[in-house]
Amino acid sequence: MKVLMSSSASSSHSLSKSLILLLGLAVGVVAANLYYAQPLVGLISKALNLDPSLAGLVVTLTQVGYGLGVLMIVPLADILENRKLILTMILLTTVSLLGLAFATSLIPYFLAALAVGLGASTVQVIVPYAAHLAPEATRGRVVGSLMSGLMIGIMLSRPISSLLTDLFSWHAVFYFSAALMLLLGLALYKLLPERQPTNTGIRYSKLMASMGNLFAETPVLRRRAIYQAFMFGAFSLFWTTTPLLLVEEFHLSQTAIALFALAGVAGAVSAPLAGRMADKGFSRQATTVAMISASVSFLITHIFAPGSGWALAILVFAAILLDAGITANLVLGQRAIFSLSAELRGRLNGLYVATIFVGGAVGSYVGAWAYAHGGWMLTSWVGFLFPLLAFIYFGTEWLTGFQKVSQ
């Protein structure tokens, strides 16, 4: 069974500019919870008396929770009223953040971190929810606007976390985020329209059982997910290794590294542009530009002498170019899968993001390995290969006659 293109995106509600702005803010605020702890790993692990060799669990458990949420909670958007599901997950995230703030021992912290990740997967309920409310002609632009919010939230989370910790303590980061989530929940409660799925009679077990078939039998989903998995692998590789490069080669302080991370925010501007191109039928052209931009971003870091001021400047530009390519391709992929059956959007998005998540995990691991064994030279070439492999696979669309389906 192939998933058919939906003939209409009509809805009883429409998306106003203010609601699009609110939803973009929501995905940014929620997604930031996945990254607040990254620059605080050393402080938190020391406070919890965690063995340094296990310090990565401070971040990893939140990521694991997010992955579980994407696979096991996000598909519920196909059978449960979406507004109620979103608000429930916002509440879970808020309570879990307070658990992190109050935690003084390992087990409570780890449980709360896992729950924060589960709750943060609400991002992947909000995006198809917005796509359902958006008319077909502007769906790409709407998704692009939300992805801008997502990327801005991700890129701002680390410097905000570092700043609050410097001013107060690492506990303050989670108090701050819990307060933001509470305010966000109240705004969503007041302003979100209801969205009732049509297939509410499906049992959860049957819903989950359908996931494997959907991935196997939906070529648009499968291809777009694999493209973005390679792209997100490059993104994770870059942002895992550049802090090491900035310290060892450019001798930057942690504050300067936090400022460097802000450069990626500029790449978020590509999201609405990619969405508009997809709405106009230029998905293939935009995908080509996105993938080539991501590969080129690694190559240009070798133009100037290592450690020089110009080398640092080009690294900043490379960060912007890479993030723009990854963000654009993410939007193009979601625009494509949201053009499929509306009844399947929760499951389709869950599978799409879960596949991307695997790519990101591989990229982080391979990046750390490459940097340890060959420094930035080896790392950058590995990073170059990730989007190049995506582009080669993308090129097979012309060989298989698939391109008409992937618009």
BELSULPE-V460826 format. One record per pair of residues at least 24 apart in sequence whose C-alpha atoms are under 8 Angstrom apart, sorted by the first residue. I is the first residue (numbers start at 1). J is the second residue. D is the distance in whole Angstrom. If there is no record, write none. Layout:
((I J D) (I J D))
//
This chain:
((1 217 6) (2 217 6) (2 218 6) (3 214 8) (3 217 7) (3 218 6) (3 340 7) (3 341 7) (4 340 6) (4 341 6) (5 339 6) (5 340 4) (5 341 6) (6 339 6) (6 340 5) (6 341 5) (6 342 6) (8 136 7) (9 132 6) (9 133 7) (9 134 7) (9 135 5) (9 136 5) (9 342 8) (10 132 8) (10 133 7) (10 134 8) (10 135 6) (10 136 8) (11 132 7) (11 133 6) (11 134 8) (11 135 8) (12 133 8) (13 133 6) (13 193 7) (14 133 6) (14 134 6) (14 135 8) (15 130 8) (15 133 6) (15 134 6) (19 191 8) (19 192 8) (20 130 8) (20 142 7) (20 145 7) (20 146 7) (21 145 8) (21 146 8) (22 188 8) (23 126 7) (23 130 8) (23 146 7) (24 145 6) (24 146 4) (24 147 7) (24 148 7) (24 149 5) (24 150 7) (25 146 8) (25 149 6) (25 150 8) (26 123 8) (26 149 8) (26 184 7) (27 123 5) (27 126 7) (27 127 8) (27 146 7) (27 147 8) (27 149 6) (27 150 5) (27 153 8) (28 149 5) (28 150 4) (28 151 7) (28 152 6) (28 153 4) (28 154 7) (29 150 8) (29 153 6) (29 180 7) (29 181 7) (30 120 6) (30 122 8) (30 123 7) (30 153 8) (30 181 7) (31 120 6) (31 123 7) (31 150 6) (31 153 6) (31 154 6) (32 153 5) (32 154 5) (32 156 8) (32 157 5) (33 116 7) (33 117 8) (33 120 7) (33 157 8) (33 177 7) (34 59 8) (34 62 6) (34 63 7) (34 116 8) (34 117 7) (34 120 7) (34 154 8) (35 59 8) (35 154 7) (35 157 6) (35 158 6) (36 157 5) (36 158 6) (36 160 8) (36 161 5) (36 173 7) (37 158 8) (37 161 7) (38 158 7) (39 158 6) (39 161 7) (39 162 7) (40 161 8) (40 162 7) (40 170 7) (43 170 8) (44 170 7) (47 104 8) (48 104 6) (48 105 5) (48 106 6) (49 105 8) (49 106 8) (50 106 7) (58 110 7) (58 113 8) (59 113 8) (61 110 7) (61 113 6) (61 114 5) (61 117 8) (62 113 5) (62 114 5) (62 115 7) (62 116 6) (62 117 4) (62 118 8) (63 114 8) (63 117 6) (64 114 7) (64 117 7) (65 113 8) (65 114 5) (65 115 6) (65 116 7) (65 117 4) (65 118 5) (66 114 8) (66 116 8) (66 117 4) (66 118 5) (66 119 7) (66 120 6) (66 121 5) (67 117 8) (67 118 8) (67 121 8) (67 354 6) (67 357 7) (68 118 7) (69 117 7) (69 118 5) (69 119 7) (69 120 8) (69 121 5) (70 118 8) (70 121 6) (70 124 7) (70 350 5) (70 351 8) (70 353 7) (70 354 6) (71 350 6) (71 351 7) (71 354 7) (72 208 8) (73 118 8) (73 121 8) (74 121 7) (74 122 7) (74 124 6) (74 125 6) (74 346 6) (74 347 7) (74 349 8) (74 350 6) (75 207 7) (75 208 8) (75 346 5) (75 347 4) (75 348 8) (75 350 6) (76 204 8) (76 346 7) (76 347 8) (77 125 6) (77 197 7) (77 345 8) (77 346 5) (77 347 8) (78 197 6) (78 198 8) (78 199 7) (78 200 7) (78 343 6) (78 344 6) (78 345 7) (78 346 5) (78 347 7) (79 196 8) (79 197 6) (79 198 7) (79 199 6) (79 200 4) (79 201 7) (79 202 7) (80 196 7) (80 197 7) (80 200 6) (81 194 7) (81 195 6) (81 196 5) (81 197 6) (82 125 8) (82 129 7) (82 194 7) (82 195 5) (82 196 7) (82 197 8) (83 192 7) (83 193 7) (83 194 5) (83 195 6) (84 194 8) (86 122 6) (86 125 7) (86 126 7) (87 185 6) (87 188 7) (87 189 7) (89 119 5) (89 120 8) (89 122 6) (90 119 6) (90 120 8) (90 122 7) (90 181 7) (90 182 8) (90 185 6) (91 181 8) (91 182 8) (91 185 7) (92 116 7) (92 119 6) (93 117 8) (93 118 8) (93 119 5) (93 120 7) (93 178 8) (93 181 8) (94 177 8) (94 178 5) (94 179 8) (94 181 6) (94 182 7) (95 178 7) (97 174 6) (97 175 7) (97 177 7) (97 178 6) (98 174 7) (98 175 6) (98 178 6) (100 171 8) (100 174 7) (101 171 5) (101 172 7) (101 173 8) (101 174 5) (101 175 6) (102 171 7) (124 346 8) (124 349 7) (124 350 7) (124 353 8) (125 346 7) (128 338 7) (128 345 6) (128 346 7) (128 349 7) (129 195 8) (131 338 7) (132 342 7) (136 279 8) (136 339 8) (137 279 6) (138 276 7) (138 279 6) (139 275 8) (139 279 7) (139 335 7) (140 272 8) (140 274 8) (140 275 4) (140 276 6) (140 277 8) (140 278 6) (140 279 5) (140 331 7) (140 332 7) (140 335 5) (141 272 5) (141 273 7) (141 274 8) (141 275 4) (141 276 5) (141 279 7) (142 272 7) (142 275 7) (143 272 8) (143 275 7) (143 331 6) (143 334 7) (143 335 7) (144 271 4) (144 272 4) (144 273 7) (144 274 7) (144 275 5) (144 276 8) (144 328 8) (144 331 6) (145 271 6) (145 272 5) (147 268 8) (147 271 6) (147 272 8) (147 327 7) (147 330 8) (147 331 7) (148 268 5) (148 269 7) (148 270 8) (148 271 6) (148 272 7) (148 327 8) (149 268 8) (151 265 7) (151 268 6) (151 327 7) (152 265 5) (152 268 7) (155 261 6) (155 262 6) (155 264 6) (155 265 6) (156 261 8) (156 262 6) (156 265 8) (158 258 7) (158 261 8) (159 255 8) (159 258 5) (159 259 7) (159 261 7) (159 262 8) (162 255 8) (162 258 8) (197 343 7) (198 343 7) (199 343 7) (211 347 7) (211 351 7) (214 348 7) (215 348 8) (215 351 7) (220 336 7) (220 337 7) (220 405 7) (220 406 6) (221 333 8) (221 336 8) (221 337 6) (221 348 7) (221 352 7) (222 352 8) (223 394 8) (224 333 5) (224 336 8) (224 352 8) (225 333 7) (225 351 8) (225 352 5) (225 353 7) (225 355 6) (225 356 6) (226 355 7) (226 356 7) (226 390 7) (227 387 8) (227 390 5) (227 391 8) (227 393 8) (227 394 7) (228 326 8) (228 329 7) (228 330 6) (228 333 8) (228 356 6) (228 359 8) (228 390 8) (229 355 6) (229 356 4) (229 357 7) (229 358 7) (229 359 4) (229 360 7) (230 356 8) (230 359 6) (230 360 8) (230 386 5) (230 387 6) (230 389 7) (230 390 6) (231 291 8) (231 294 8) (231 326 6) (231 329 8) (231 359 8) (231 386 6) (231 387 5) (231 390 7) (232 326 7) (232 356 6) (232 357 8) (232 359 6) (232 360 5) (232 363 7) (233 356 8) (233 359 5) (233 360 4) (233 361 7) (233 362 6) (233 363 4) (233 364 7) (233 383 8) (233 386 7) (234 294 8) (234 360 8) (234 363 6) (234 383 5) (234 384 8) (234 386 6) (234 387 7) (235 322 7) (235 323 7) (235 326 7) (235 360 7) (235 363 8) (236 360 5) (236 361 7) (236 363 5) (236 364 5) (236 367 8) (237 360 8) (237 363 5) (237 364 5) (237 365 8) (237 366 7) (237 367 5) (237 368 7) (237 379 8) (237 383 7) (238 367 7) (238 383 7) (240 364 6) (240 367 7) (240 368 7) (241 367 6) (241 368 6) (241 371 7) (241 379 8) (245 376 7) (249 306 7) (249 307 5) (250 307 5) (250 308 8) (250 312 7) (260 316 7) (263 316 6) (263 317 8) (263 319 7) (263 320 6) (264 319 6) (264 320 5) (264 323 6) (265 320 7) (265 323 8) (266 320 6) (266 324 8) (267 319 8) (267 320 5) (267 321 6) (267 322 7) (267 323 5) (267 324 4) (267 325 8) (267 327 7) (268 323 7) (268 324 6) (268 327 6) (269 324 7) (270 324 5) (270 325 7) (270 327 7) (270 328 6) (271 324 8) (271 327 6) (271 328 5) (271 331 6) (273 328 8) (274 328 5) (274 329 8) (274 331 7) (274 332 6) (275 328 8) (275 331 6) (275 332 6) (275 335 7) (278 332 6) (278 335 7) (278 407 7) (281 407 6) (282 407 7) (283 332 6) (283 406 8) (283 407 5) (284 403 8) (284 406 8) (284 407 7) (286 328 8) (286 329 8) (286 332 8) (287 328 8) (287 329 6) (287 332 7) (288 391 7) (289 325 8) (290 324 7) (290 325 4) (290 326 7) (290 328 6) (290 329 6) (291 325 6) (291 326 8) (291 329 8) (291 387 6) (291 388 7) (291 390 7) (291 391 6) (292 387 7) (292 388 7) (292 391 8) (293 321 6) (293 322 7) (293 325 6) (294 321 7) (294 322 5) (294 323 8) (294 325 5) (294 326 7) (294 384 8) (294 387 6) (295 322 8) (295 383 7) (295 384 5) (295 385 7) (295 386 8) (295 387 6) (295 388 6) (296 384 7) (297 321 6) (297 322 6) (297 384 8) (298 380 5) (298 381 7) (298 383 7) (298 384 6) (299 380 7) (299 381 8) (299 384 7) (336 406 6) (336 407 6))
//
